[in-house]
Amino acid sequence: MNLVEYVIYLLRLRFLHHLPLGTTLTQIKQQLHEFFAANQFLSAEQVQNNLNFIFSLVP
């Protein structure tokens, strides 16, 4: 899994799976903008750990 796939996975897990049925794309877009404006999604350490793991898979 690459870093972008991991971020998408976390977005689904932490955010999108908890939205009520019938939420519009406009509402999702607005909520994502608000979420990212108020929160740091991944710390530098988390990004580095993920990259280290990805690089460890390459022979």
TAFENPE-V983201 format. One record per helix or strand of 2 or more residues. SS is the DSSP state (helix for helix, strand for strand). FROM is the first residue (numbers start at 1). LEN is the number of residues. Records with the same first field share a line. If there is no record, write none. Layout:
SS->FROM-LEN ; FROM-LEN
This chain:
helix->3-12 ; 16-3 ; 25-14 ; 44-13
